[in-house]
């Protein structure tokens, strides 16, 4: 019955968040609703296989965002991408340690909370790595909200005298069809969905038992991305994505305890430190890209804003930035951050903490 109650509360939270037009309502709504009610009544529970399944499907969805077109365009954006990724890695380590030291938060929680990843993904990874899930979810949610609320105005102000981005004729804009011998067998939306779910769940389980940090999410990211760039057999409809987000939110919410409420008074400073650090990266990265003529100022600022790829690209469209370059950097940044950063953090903790 507790499992049923948990799922019902998650659905109610999603519907309320959708009504309020919150970002990622299925994830945030279910997480907040289950988290609050769990603090009050200590009832929420979900079997471990639900968490593994939610991680696997979330990983598959991330992998599906990476296309052959992105890989072809990536060769034109290698330099700014490497600069951005290195800056994000350094920022995570430095800011995570600062937050841990100043705010008396355990290092794993501080590091995962400082990663420029998704709320769903980093919260699920926090469960695997034994971090304080509530604190990680809180930091990630605050970072996302601050980026969506303030960065568009910051970018608009900083680029008010900039010209619109000129079209780069080298960029591939049209989708590229990928074909393989199995396409003729998996050739309908239903078959593609079932095939993708089976593959992602199978490799997610392998990732879970492999012992690699966040393996249940990391393995599907790479496998589904590889298949998406070489075949035409992978797809996850919006409905399945919402279900995975809802389950992930419920799993995270079930991990939130009274201790999160007791520690909220010390979470303001970490949020401020986190947002300022990403603001500095956004500015410095964009100035370097402009001087090196890797990207125009608008596109560089949107590409390095630590929000969702879809959100940043849609906002960038209003300011006539280079949407293709922004989308490529944001999508690949998200995929590599989610798949590689947990392992970097695990190695850092093992050898330096």
N, C-alpha and C positions, 0 to 999 in steps of 0.2 A: 504493500500500500504506500509506503514511503517513496518508492520509485515512481509510482503513479502520481502522487502528490507533487513530487519534484518536477515531473514533466508538465503537469497541468499549470503549475505556477510559472514555469518557463514560457509556456505558450501565452499566458496572460501578460507576462512582462514584455514579450515580443510585440503583442498587439498594441499595448500601451505605448511602447517606444516608437512603433510605426506611426501611431496617431500623432505623437509629439514630434515626429520627423527627426529623431535622433540619428546620428551616423551609425551604420551597421546595426540596425535595430534588433535583428534576430539575436546577435551576439550580446550587445550591451543590455538590451531589455531583459533577456532571460537571465543574464548574469546578475544584474542588479536586483531583479525580483526574487530570484532564488537566494541570493546572498543576504538580502534584508530579512526575508522570512526565516532563513536558516539561523541567523543571529538571534532572532526572537524565539524560535521554537526548536532549533537544533534537530531538524527532521530530515534534511536533504541527503539523499544518497543515490548513487548510480553505480552500476557494476563497472569493473575496470575495462571490459571489452567495449563499452560505450565510448570511453575516453579514447581508446586505441582506434576505434572506427572513426570517431570525429576527427582525430588527428590525421588519419590516413586520407580521408576525403578532403580535408582542408589542404593537405599537402598536394593532392591531385589537382585541386582548383588552382593553387599557385603555379603548379607545373603547366597547366593549360594556358596560362597567360603568356608563356614563352613560346613564340612561334619561329618558324624558319625566317620570316621577314625580320624579326628582331635580331637574330644571329647575323644575318647579312648586313644589317645596319650597324651592328655593334662594332665592326671593324673600323668604322668612321668615328667611333666615340670611345675608343679604348683609353686614350689618355685622360679625358675628364672623368671617365668611370673609375679608373684605377685611383686617381686622386681622391675622388669622393669616397670610395670604399675604404681606403686607408685612413681617411679623416674620420670616418664613422667608427672604425675599429679603435683608433686611438682615443676618440672621444668617449666611447663606451668604457674603456679601461680607466681613463683618467677620471671621468665624472663618476663612474661607479665607485671608485675608491674614495673620492671626495665625499660622496653621499654616505658611504658606509662609515667613514671616519667622523664626519661632523654630526651625523644624525643617529649613530648607534644602530645601524641596520646591517644585518649580516651581508657579507660580500656577494654571495650568489644572488640574493634578492636585489641588491643595489645594481649589480652588473646587468641582470636580465631586465630590470626596470629602465635601464639607460639605453637599451638597444633600440634602434630605429626600425622596429618591426611592427607587426600588426597586434592589436589588442588580443584577438583570439589566439593567434599563433604563439606569442610570447607567454601568455597565461597558461596555455596548455603545456608548453615546454617547461615552465616553472614547476608544474606538478612533477614531471619526470626528473627534474634536477633537484628536488627537495627544497625549493625556495618558498618564501611566503607568498602564496598565490594571490591573496587579496592585495598585498602591497604592490606586487608586480602589475596586476590588473589596474590598480588605482593610478600608478605612475603612467602606464601606457595610455590609459583613457584620458588623463589630464593632458598628456603630451599631444594626443591626437586632437582633442577639442581646442587646445590653444593654437595649434597649427592651422586648423580649419577656420578659426575665428579671426586670428590676427595676421597670419602670414600673407594672405591675399592683399590686405591693405598695406602691409609693409612693402611687399613687392611692387604694388602699384605706385606707391610713393617714391621708391628708389628708382623706378624706371620711367617716371613720368616724362622725362626728356629724351628717352631712348626711342629710336626708330623701330618700326615693326620688323620682326625677323624676316630676312630674305629667304626665298626658297632655295634649298640645297638640292641641286639636280642629281646629286649622287645618291640621295636617300631613296630607298625602295618604299613606296607607299601602299601599293596594292598587295593584298594577301596572295601568298604563293601556295598553290595546291601541292600537297604531298601525297604520293601514291606508293603503295606497296602491294605485295601479293595477297595480303589478308584483307585488303579493302573490299574485294568482291564478296567476301563472306560476311563482313561486318559493315553493312551498307544502309542501315536505317537508324533513325535517332534512338529508338528503343534498344537496338542491339549495341550501339555505340555507348549508351549510358550504362547498360549492364556490363559490357566489356570493361569499361573504365573503372567501374566500382569494384569488380572482381579483382582486376590487376592492382588497384590502389590498396584494397584491403589486404590482399595477399602479401604484397611487398611491404605494406605497413606493419604487418605482423612480423615479417622477417626483420624489419628494422627495429621493432620492439625487443625481440629476443637477441639481437646482435650486441646489445649493450652500448651502442653508440648514442650519445646524448640526443634526445628528440628523434631517434631513429624512425619511429612510427610516422613522423611527418617528413623527415628528410628523404627517406628512400622513395616515397611516392613523388616528391617534387622532381627528383632527377629522372626517374623512370618514365613518368608521364610526360615530362618536358621533352625527353628524347623521342618518345613515340609521337608526340604532337608535331615534332619537327621532321619526322620521317614517314608518317602514315596519316591517313585520314579517318582513323578509327576511334578517336577519343573525344568524349563530350560529357559534360555534366550540366544538365538543365538547371535553371534558376531555382526550381523547387528543391532539388537535392542539395544545392548549395545552402539554401535557407535552413533546411533540416540539420545539416552538419553544423552550421553556425549556432542554431538553437541548442543542439546537444552540447556543443562545446561551451556555450555560455552557461548551461545548466551544470556542467561538470565543474567549471571554475566557480560558479556561485556556491556549489555544495562544499567547496573548500574554504569559503570565507567564514571566519569565526568572529566571535566577540573581540578577539585581540586586535582586529583591524580597526574597529571603532575606538578602542582604547589608545591606538597609536596614531590616529588621524591628526592630532595636534602637532606631531613631529613630521608630518608629510608635506607641509606647505613649503618648507625650505628645499627639500629635494625636487619638488616640482619647479620651483623658481630656478634652481641651478640647472635643471634639465633643459628647460625652455631657453634659457640664456645661452647655453652651450650650443644648441642647434641653431639659434639665431646667429651666433658668431660663425659657425661653419657655413651657413647659408651665405653670409656676406663675403667671407674670405674666399670661399670656393668660387663664387660668381665673379669677383674681381680678378682672380687668377685666370679663369676661363676667358674673360673678356680681353685681358691683356695678351694672352697667348693666342687669341682668336680661335679657340676651340668651340666656343658657344657664344651667342649674344647674351647680354646681361639678363634679359627677361627669361630666356629659356634656361639659363644656368640656375637662376634663383628658383624657378619652379621645379627643375630637375632635382635640386638638392633639398627641397622642402620635405621634411619627414612626415608626409601625410600619405594617403593612399594614392596609387597610380591613377585610378579613375577620377578621384576628387581633384587632384592637382591638374590633370589634363583638361578636365571640363572648365575649371576656373581659368586656366591659361588660355583657353580658346577666346575668352572675352577680351584678352589683352593682345591678341595676335602674336603669340609666341610660337616657336617651332614645336608643334604638338607631337610630331613623330619622334623627334629626338627626346623630348621630355618623357614620352610614353616608354621608349626603349630603356632609358636610364632608370626610370622609376620601377618598371617591371623587373628588370634584371637585378636592380638593387634590392628589391623586396625578396626575390627568390634566393639570392646569395646570402642576404642577411639572415633569413630564417633558417637556411640550411647549414651555413658555415659558422655563424656567430656562437651558437651554443657550444660547438666543439672548441672554438677559440677560448671561450670563457672557461670551459672545463679544463683545458690545458693550462690556462693562466692560473686557475685556482690550485691545480695539482702541483705546479712547479714554483709559483711565486707567493702563494698565500700560506 
